[in-house]
Amino acid sequence: MPQLSPLPWVFSFMMVFMLIMSMLIIYFIKFKKMSMLSKSLIKMMSWCW
């Protein structure tokens, strides 16, 4: 059945996309917590840059 052949590719692509999105969301939340905890460090980094 040729109609069923692209289904695993679509499923794997969706899984990879969801994994990347969840990793980005977790990284964003961790970065926001870190920025709330250490605003002086971020100010120093922005001043250095």
MOPAC internal coordinates of N, CA, C and O (Angstrom, degrees):
PM7 1SCF
backbone

  N    0.0000 0     0.00 0     0.00 0    0    0    0
  C    1.4666 1     0.00 0     0.00 0    1    0    0
  C    1.5316 1   109.49 1     0.00 0    2    1    0
  O    1.2310 1   119.54 1   -69.91 1    3    2    1
  N    1.2940 1   118.49 1   110.09 1    3    2    1
  C    1.4732 1   118.99 1  -178.35 1    5    3    2
  C    1.5238 1   113.58 1   -70.94 1    6    5    3
  O    1.2310 1   120.10 1   158.82 1    7    6    5
  N    1.3379 1   117.41 1   -21.18 1    7    6    5
  C    1.4676 1   118.23 1  -179.18 1    9    7    6
  C    1.5365 1   111.53 1   -70.38 1   10    9    7
  O    1.2310 1   120.23 1   154.15 1   11   10    9
  N    1.3302 1   117.16 1   -25.85 1   11   10    9
  C    1.4581 1   119.85 1  -177.32 1   13   11   10
  C    1.5269 1   113.01 1   -89.67 1   14   13   11
  O    1.2310 1   119.94 1   171.95 1   15   14   13
  N    1.3093 1   117.72 1    -8.05 1   15   14   13
  C    1.4669 1   119.12 1  -176.13 1   17   15   14
  C    1.5342 1   113.45 1   -67.79 1   18   17   15
  O    1.2310 1   118.00 1   139.61 1   19   18   17
  N    1.3388 1   121.41 1   -40.39 1   19   18   17
  C    1.4761 1   118.57 1  -179.03 1   21   19   18
  C    1.5239 1   114.05 1   -77.94 1   22   21   19
  O    1.2310 1   120.01 1   176.13 1   23   22   21
  N    1.3217 1   117.59 1    -3.87 1   23   22   21
  C    1.4666 1   118.30 1  -177.31 1   25   23   22
  C    1.5329 1   113.09 1   -62.81 1   26   25   23
  O    1.2310 1   118.39 1   134.72 1   27   26   25
  N    1.3215 1   120.68 1   -45.28 1   27   26   25
  C    1.4794 1   118.65 1   177.50 1   29   27   26
  C    1.5197 1   112.68 1   -60.62 1   30   29   27
  O    1.2310 1   120.18 1   143.34 1   31   30   29
  N    1.3264 1   117.26 1   -36.66 1   31   30   29
  C    1.4714 1   119.13 1   178.80 1   33   31   30
  C    1.5215 1   110.65 1   -65.42 1   34   33   31
  O    1.2310 1   120.92 1   136.88 1   35   34   33
  N    1.3283 1   115.84 1   -43.12 1   35   34   33
  C    1.4700 1   118.90 1   179.15 1   37   35   34
  C    1.5258 1   110.16 1   -64.99 1   38   37   35
  O    1.2310 1   120.46 1   139.46 1   39   38   37
  N    1.3201 1   116.72 1   -40.54 1   39   38   37
  C    1.4641 1   119.98 1  -179.77 1   41   39   38
  C    1.5316 1   111.03 1   -64.79 1   42   41   39
  O    1.2310 1   120.63 1   135.43 1   43   42   41
  N    1.3298 1   116.39 1   -44.57 1   43   42   41
  C    1.4657 1   119.48 1   179.28 1   45   43   42
  C    1.5255 1   110.69 1   -65.26 1   46   45   43
  O    1.2310 1   120.46 1   140.84 1   47   46   45
  N    1.3234 1   116.72 1   -39.16 1   47   46   45
  C    1.4633 1   119.43 1   177.88 1   49   47   46
  C    1.5261 1   110.79 1   -63.25 1   50   49   47
  O    1.2310 1   120.32 1   137.59 1   51   50   49
  N    1.3186 1   116.99 1   -42.41 1   51   50   49
  C    1.4629 1   120.05 1   178.55 1   53   51   50
  C    1.5268 1   111.05 1   -64.64 1   54   53   51
  O    1.2310 1   120.31 1   140.47 1   55   54   53
  N    1.3189 1   117.01 1   -39.53 1   55   54   53
  C    1.4608 1   119.68 1   178.82 1   57   55   54
  C    1.5245 1   111.08 1   -64.69 1   58   57   55
  O    1.2310 1   120.68 1   135.95 1   59   58   57
  N    1.3254 1   116.31 1   -44.05 1   59   58   57
  C    1.4670 1   119.64 1   178.94 1   61   59   58
  C    1.5243 1   110.04 1   -64.69 1   62   61   59
  O    1.2310 1   120.39 1   138.89 1   63   62   61
  N    1.3206 1   116.86 1   -41.11 1   63   62   61
  C    1.4679 1   120.04 1   179.65 1   65   63   62
  C    1.5255 1   110.78 1   -63.10 1   66   65   63
  O    1.2310 1   120.30 1   135.78 1   67   66   65
  N    1.3251 1   117.03 1   -44.22 1   67   66   65
  C    1.4621 1   120.16 1   178.74 1   69   67   66
  C    1.5257 1   111.09 1   -64.66 1   70   69   67
  O    1.2310 1   120.29 1   141.13 1   71   70   69
  N    1.3084 1   117.05 1   -38.87 1   71   70   69
  C    1.4621 1   119.97 1   178.84 1   73   71   70
  C    1.5246 1   110.78 1   -63.80 1   74   73   71
  O    1.2310 1   120.56 1   135.28 1   75   74   73
  N    1.3271 1   116.54 1   -44.72 1   75   74   73
  C    1.4688 1   119.84 1   179.88 1   77   75   74
  C    1.5252 1   110.26 1   -64.71 1   78   77   75
  O    1.2310 1   120.33 1   138.78 1   79   78   77
  N    1.3204 1   116.98 1   -41.22 1   79   78   77
  C    1.4651 1   119.49 1   179.68 1   81   79   78
  C    1.5241 1   110.88 1   -64.71 1   82   81   79
  O    1.2310 1   119.90 1   137.91 1   83   82   81
  N    1.3211 1   117.79 1   -42.09 1   83   82   81
  C    1.4659 1   120.06 1   178.85 1   85   83   82
  C    1.5263 1   110.83 1   -65.36 1   86   85   83
  O    1.2310 1   120.19 1   141.10 1   87   86   85
  N    1.3298 1   117.25 1   -38.90 1   87   86   85
  C    1.4633 1   119.70 1   177.73 1   89   87   86
  C    1.5189 1   110.47 1   -64.11 1   90   89   87
  O    1.2310 1   120.32 1   139.19 1   91   90   89
  N    1.3288 1   117.00 1   -40.81 1   91   90   89
  C    1.4642 1   119.85 1   178.86 1   93   91   90
  C    1.5257 1   110.84 1   -65.42 1   94   93   91
  O    1.2310 1   120.28 1   140.03 1   95   94   93
  N    1.3171 1   117.07 1   -39.97 1   95   94   93
  C    1.4697 1   119.87 1   179.77 1   97   95   94
  C    1.5239 1   110.11 1   -65.90 1   98   97   95
  O    1.2310 1   120.37 1   136.71 1   99   98   97
  N    1.3325 1   116.89 1   -43.29 1   99   98   97
  C    1.4689 1   120.12 1   179.30 1  101   99   98
  C    1.5268 1   110.15 1   -64.27 1  102  101   99
  O    1.2310 1   120.42 1   138.47 1  103  102  101
  N    1.3414 1   116.80 1   -41.53 1  103  102  101
  C    1.4628 1   120.00 1   178.81 1  105  103  102
  C    1.5187 1   110.56 1   -64.29 1  106  105  103
  O    1.2310 1   120.10 1   140.07 1  107  106  105
  N    1.3358 1   117.41 1   -39.93 1  107  106  105
  C    1.4652 1   120.70 1   179.44 1  109  107  106
  C    1.5245 1   110.71 1   -64.31 1  110  109  107
  O    1.2310 1   120.42 1   137.50 1  111  110  109
  N    1.3408 1   116.80 1   -42.50 1  111  110  109
  C    1.4709 1   120.10 1   179.95 1  113  111  110
  C    1.5287 1   110.02 1   -65.22 1  114  113  111
  O    1.2310 1   120.66 1   137.57 1  115  114  113
  N    1.3310 1   116.34 1   -42.43 1  115  114  113
  C    1.4656 1   118.82 1   179.28 1  117  115  114
  C    1.5218 1   110.62 1   -65.19 1  118  117  115
  O    1.2310 1   120.36 1   140.08 1  119  118  117
  N    1.3273 1   116.92 1   -39.92 1  119  118  117
  C    1.4618 1   120.21 1   179.40 1  121  119  118
  C    1.5265 1   110.50 1   -65.46 1  122  121  119
  O    1.2310 1   119.88 1   140.99 1  123  122  121
  N    1.3277 1   117.83 1   -39.01 1  123  122  121
  C    1.4608 1   120.03 1   178.37 1  125  123  122
  C    1.5224 1   110.26 1   -65.68 1  126  125  123
  O    1.2310 1   119.90 1   138.70 1  127  126  125
  N    1.3346 1   117.79 1   -41.30 1  127  126  125
  C    1.4628 1   119.92 1   177.53 1  129  127  126
  C    1.5264 1   110.37 1   -63.61 1  130  129  127
  O    1.2310 1   120.72 1   137.17 1  131  130  129
  N    1.3228 1   116.22 1   -42.83 1  131  130  129
  C    1.4611 1   119.23 1   179.14 1  133  131  130
  C    1.5196 1   110.74 1   -63.04 1  134  133  131
  O    1.2310 1   120.08 1   139.16 1  135  134  133
  N    1.3227 1   117.45 1   -40.84 1  135  134  133
  C    1.4600 1   119.97 1  -179.64 1  137  135  134
  C    1.5229 1   110.10 1   -67.07 1  138  137  135
  O    1.2310 1   119.98 1   143.65 1  139  138  137
  N    1.3266 1   117.64 1   -36.35 1  139  138  137
  C    1.4568 1   119.57 1   176.94 1  141  139  138
  C    1.5261 1   110.48 1   -66.84 1  142  141  139
  O    1.2310 1   120.37 1   145.85 1  143  142  141
  N    1.3238 1   116.90 1   -34.15 1  143  142  141
  C    1.4611 1   119.92 1  -178.22 1  145  143  142
  C    1.5243 1   111.60 1   -79.08 1  146  145  143
  O    1.2310 1   120.05 1   141.82 1  147  146  145
  N    1.3255 1   117.50 1   -38.18 1  147  146  145
  C    1.4726 1   120.37 1  -173.97 1  149  147  146
  C    1.5226 1   109.64 1  -128.15 1  150  149  147
  O    1.2310 1   120.93 1  -104.99 1  151  150  149
  N    1.3263 1   115.82 1    75.01 1  151  150  149
  C    1.4639 1   119.48 1   178.38 1  153  151  150
  C    1.5217 1   110.75 1   -77.63 1  154  153  151
  O    1.2310 1   120.08 1   149.98 1  155  154  153
  N    1.3080 1   117.45 1   -30.02 1  155  154  153
  C    1.4627 1   119.51 1   179.15 1  157  155  154
  C    1.5210 1   110.70 1   -65.52 1  158  157  155
  O    1.2310 1   120.22 1   140.71 1  159  158  157
  N    1.3373 1   117.19 1   -39.29 1  159  158  157
  C    1.4649 1   120.08 1   178.49 1  161  159  158
  C    1.5209 1   110.27 1   -63.67 1  162  161  159
  O    1.2310 1   120.13 1   138.57 1  163  162  161
  N    1.3234 1   117.36 1   -41.43 1  163  162  161
  C    1.4678 1   120.05 1   178.91 1  165  163  162
  C    1.5261 1   109.79 1   -67.16 1  166  165  163
  O    1.2310 1   120.11 1   143.45 1  167  166  165
  N    1.3192 1   117.39 1   -36.55 1  167  166  165
  C    1.4660 1   119.02 1   176.70 1  169  167  166
  C    1.5210 1   110.16 1   -64.23 1  170  169  167
  O    1.2310 1   120.32 1   138.02 1  171  170  169
  N    1.3340 1   116.99 1   -41.98 1  171  170  169
  C    1.4625 1   119.31 1   177.89 1  173  171  170
  C    1.5205 1   110.62 1   -63.75 1  174  173  171
  O    1.2310 1   120.14 1   138.19 1  175  174  173
  N    1.3344 1   117.33 1   -41.81 1  175  174  173
  C    1.4589 1   120.03 1   179.49 1  177  175  174
  C    1.5241 1   110.70 1   -64.05 1  178  177  175
  O    1.2310 1   120.14 1   137.15 1  179  178  177
  N    1.3288 1   117.34 1   -42.85 1  179  178  177
  C    1.4661 1   119.36 1   178.52 1  181  179  178
  C    1.5265 1   110.11 1   -65.71 1  182  181  179
  O    1.2310 1   120.13 1   145.19 1  183  182  181
  N    1.3430 1   117.36 1   -34.81 1  183  182  181
  C    1.4600 1   119.30 1   178.38 1  185  183  182
  C    1.5279 1   110.24 1   -68.02 1  186  185  183
  O    1.2310 1   120.45 1   140.00 1  187  186  185
  N    1.3463 1   116.75 1   -40.00 1  187  186  185
  C    1.4692 1   119.51 1   178.38 1  189  187  186
  C    1.5262 1   110.32 1   -65.80 1  190  189  187
  O    1.2310 1   119.86 1   139.64 1  191  190  189
  N    1.3395 1   117.88 1   -40.36 1  191  190  189
  C    1.4545 1   119.30 1   179.65 1  193  191  190
  C    1.5224 1   109.79 1   -71.99 1  194  193  191
  O    1.2310 1   120.10 1   180.00 1  195  194  193

